[in-house]
Amino acid sequence: MQIHQYDVVIVGAGGAGMRAALESSTRTRTAVISKLYPTRSHTGAAQGGMCAALANVEEDNWEWHTFDTVKGGDYLVDQDAAEVMAKEAIDAVLDLEKMGLPFNRTPEGKIDQRRFGGHTRNHGEAAVRRACYAADRTGHMILQTLYQQCVKNDVEFFNEFYVLDVLLSHDLVTGEVPDGEDVAVSGVVAYELATGEIHLFRAKSVVIATGGAGKIFKTTSNAHTLTGDGMALVYRRGVPLEDMEFFQFHPTGLAGLGILLSEAARGEGGILRNADGERFMERYAPTIKDLAPRDIVSRSIALEVREGRGAGPNKDYVLLDLTHLERAQIDAKLPDITEFARTYLGVEPYTEPIPVYPTAHYAMGGVPTTIRAEVLRSNAEVVHGLYAAGEVACVSVHGSNRLGTNSLLDINVFGKRAGIAAAEYAAGAPWVELPDDPEIGVVAELEEMRTRTDGDRVSDVRRDLQQTMDTNAQVFRTAESLQRALADIRGLQTRYRNVSVQDKGRAFNTDLLEALELGFLLDIAEVVVVGALNREESRGGHFREDFPKRDDAQYMRHTMAYRRPPGAVAPSSPVGAEAAAVVAATSRSGAEMATSRPGAATPGTFDVALGYKPVVVTRYQPMERKY
Amino acid sequence: MTATRDSAAPTPSSPEPKLGAVPSFDVTLRIRRFLPESGKDEAYWEEFTVTAYGTDRLLDALHQVKWEHDGSLSFRRSCAHGVCGSDAMRINGRNRLACKVLLKDLNPDKPITVEPIKGLPVIKDLIVDMEPFFASYREIMPFLVTNGHEPTRERLQSVAERERFDDTTKCILCAACTSSCPVFWTDGQYFGPAAIVNAHRFIFDSRDEGGSQRLEILNDKEGVWRCRTTFNCTEACPRGIEVTKAIQEVKRAMITRAI
């Protein structure tokens, strides 16, 4: 084992991680640990833009942006956080430009802006041009620009290192740490892919920036590597996860493949049509039509298909029509996505409409944080020195449905905040004592997995998980479908105890790491489904057919999911009796108590204990959400 | 292209597929294996036959091998649609991203050969050591260089000025170009096309003031002058960057800016 000591350790080198690194590394001794080379991160797959009320092409202001974000999130957004994001958006874009990001330009040479779903002028009057962009590769440019700046600033990277445990001063999973107790992070344990060696990183501050968990679903725009690692690691250490039932399904994935086609296609004038050629969004969102927020468009598409108006031989997709756009406009503004259609479906977007269907895209929920990016261990208390930013985190600026472009904004605004806060905290904080043998749990889990001689294939268990999530927990959900999903997940968790890998080596053992990633996916899927079962309402990305209305009286509050021993009650604001019954009915009783270890859940060992956190409302009282 | 999808299927699994059913076909992969811990010092070829569908990419076939036949087969991948640059490899002798090659577009009558990209040390199977590649990239100062105070708002740049370097902003650092270059294969010191592409991206950016420093670096004996204009790099680029043209433009800039 190798031992390292840094003031700040950042886990993840996508947009949020690198933005944090640029702040932290100029202030204090910082290391960035990433399971990929930084430029492979999925920020690079983001396409359409990054919104900021620059008002470069028409009147706009940050207050309108805040309102759109709150309304887009179906009022589950913490409004103080949304205000921070919309205000700091302007500098976030200008920072990137000054770092060299090649934005598209207006005729005057300023940063150009275009329309995007849910972004409007004056509280919903009409679509507004707010998204700053670089063709349909804005995320690529952000990732490259941030990496370039990291090269310039000599940021220290540990590439192809997998963080497999986050070390805390207290064992929160027991549920026995009293309120008011100072809980702090002391470092992380990582696995070096090239050699199989274990590395212990001692740190005063740790920033989690590991991105999303889209691979819990079969059809997804997410990379193979988006397996919820950071969420699962802190959850297993007893830190709650917030609002995990809210998953965004992007309306326009390439049919059957899930590859993302940017909303910018509709921002540039593209139209969704059903098999009859009808522009069906006129029926669902009469004012902004195809530019309605993603949850609404995805449900509309799924409904068109369900009611028999889908296109294609199996009537299982709708069509994204760009054929009326100028070819020059397509080439200049949408070059990559039109190439995806050509490469992967053999469709020529100049002349043919593109088959599309919703694809799992973004986790609105995640590790709860304050607006300073500090990780919360309960509604009010933070884990000292632990920070999170980007998709892994839940601030919550996206509420129950994220607006397009707000993720690229989120990573820049809160990545920067996390980097500054982590460095400033480390400057004044003492070193926290490491636990005895901090690596022992990780080593045991790895060795057990590596040496197990025979068992289920990782890929079989993963495929069954993704299938049940697509079938039972996608755009439309019911108590029955979610119960099926939960039963399946619990069965798969049992099978997981018995999976084995074929590669028994130490060098680049991706077989072994895929097995560990599957453990993360199973834990995250369980939290998603338990949260979805409990939330008996429909809001944003979470649609319950058995409870099709939003229920502010009961559910205008954040879900907080804790890993706790069976029967334990979540810290603060326990669930209502009815919801508790739902959860209790799905969990095993009489199971043995266990202390926390980094490994995946075995059914019966822990429960998902649910609590609630109030939504922060500043300016906007909840209204009916119409577009 | 839609029509060729069906006709490329040599062995449909059911002779009369149902309406909308996806025809499947078998493909054989001939993969260059190297397992450093196996006791074998040499790389060797191994063949696997898998069942593929019309929209499957070579990456899907590699996954099928790994997930259903041999878990030790090792390769890098992430986004699976050609934007992250992880899975550059030599496919039927040409550098491609495994996630951008559709199996239906390859000749199904003979095995598809899959090898690691050339010119970088092979660590395991299709995984090479990328450090020398990134080291060259870092050397050409791949970041905006400016002098004086920053403006309050954005720097202005005309649409034409922005267009000037658009092509080279597309680079995803996959190394397909550099590892297709015969000069790079034989001369481990040559910066290689990708580093020059990323220098071009800044040299021709109207906002940048570090051009002369970069040109000086590239004027080195291992710099642009090593390029023999074989166009392998342009052919290999999965992003459609005119790599050779970019290198030529850097050479020309060196002369006209009189280094």
Interface residues (C-beta under 8 A of the other chain):
Chain A: L36 Y37 T39 R40 S41 H42 G44 A45 V93 L94 E97 K98 M99 G100 P102 F103 N104 R105 T106 P107 E108 G109 K110 I111 A134 R137 H140 M141 Q144 Q148 Q149 V151 K152 A194 A223 H224 T225 G256 L257 I259 G312 P313 N314 D336 F340 R342 T343 Y344 L345 G346 V347 E348 R457 V458 S459 V501 Q502 D503 G505 R506 A507 F508 N509 T510 D511
Chain B: M1 T2 T4 R5 L19 G20 L35 P36 E37 S38 T55 R57 K66 W67 E68 D70 G71 S72 S74 F75 R76 R77 S78 C79 A80 H81 G82 V83 C84 G85 S86 K100 L102 I123 K124 D125 I127 M130 F134 Y137 R138 M141 P142 F143 L144 E150 P151 R153 E154 R155 L156 Q157 S158 V159 E161 R162 F165 D166 T169 K170 C171 I172 L173 F202 D205 R207 D208
